Amino acid sequence: MIKKVLISLAALVAVFLIVVATRPNTYHVERSAKIQAPADVVFAEVNDFRTFSEWSPWAKLDPAMQTTISTPSAGVGATYAWQGNKKVGKGKMTLTESQAPTHTKERLEFVEPFAGLAEADFHIKPEGDNAATVTWSMDGKANFVGKAVGLVMSMDKAMGKTFEEGLGNLKRVAEAKRAAAPTAAVPSEPTKVPASAPVKTR
């Protein structure tokens, strides 16, 4: 009896391993949002790690999270390292591409709770002078653990909700900064002084 149970368990494990092994080796998550702010205002938010905590969907998960931001904090080569509770884990972001005002790319290094690498992109499409459509995407490789988790929880659904929340925060922050920005003063026309009447001489 025990032998049969062990054989059955071994068979189940074998099937599980086969199913996991046939799962996709990569994943892609993508969400978009339209923001009522100029492309350069939105770009400034995603290109500078100093502003990341203002709209990050992970910031509220651990208010005591420790972060280390490089100097300079913006542009290619800038880094943002974090370490927090089990919900945010530990890792590092590095800006690898920065093309104002339409595109940035980041290399993501996850250390805890699971090790992994991924790339995140922000594509900003200007929609006139005062609006832009932002597309936030992430691509990565799925290791065995990631494949196993994918059997019960889709990466797209799990991360997609987080991306939607982050884009909502980004929209709120960018639109508020746009509204607070001082408007350029309109130059006034020079005052016209009426010409004096000619003086008659005798």
C-alpha positions, 0 to 999 in steps of 0.5 A: 500500500505504501509502495503504491502511494509513493509511486503515485506521488512520484508520478504526480511530481513527474507530471508537475515537473513536465508541465512546469517545464513546458511553460513559457520561458519569458513574460511580458506585461504592458499597460497604458494611460493618457495623461493631461500633461506635456510629454516633457513633464511626464518624462521628467517623472520617469527619468529621475529616480528622485521622483519615483517614490511620488508615484511608485505603486510599491512605496505604500507597501512598506513606508519604512523601505530603505532606498539608495539613489545615485548622484546624478539621479537622472539619465543613463547610468542612474541607479535606485536600490531598495530593501524592504519587507516581504512585499517589496523585497530587495533589488536595484534599478539602473537607467540604461536608455534615456531619450527625452521626451519619449522613452526610458529603459531600466534594467531590473535586478531582483534579489529578494524574495526571488532572484531575477532580471527584467527590463522595464520601458516607458514609451511616451507618445505626445498627444498635442502640446498638453497631453501624452499617452504613456505605455509602461511595459516589462519583459523578463525571463521566467525561472522554474519558480516563476513558471510554477507560480504562473500555473495559479497566478498570471504574471500579466494579471498580477503585475498588470494591476500594479502597473495600472495603479502606478500609471494612475499615480503618475497621472495624478502627480504629472497633472498636478505639477503641470497645473502648478507650473507658472505660466509664461508672462505675456509681454505687454505692448509698449505704450504709445505716446501721441506725437506732439503737434508741430510748432508754428513759427512766424 
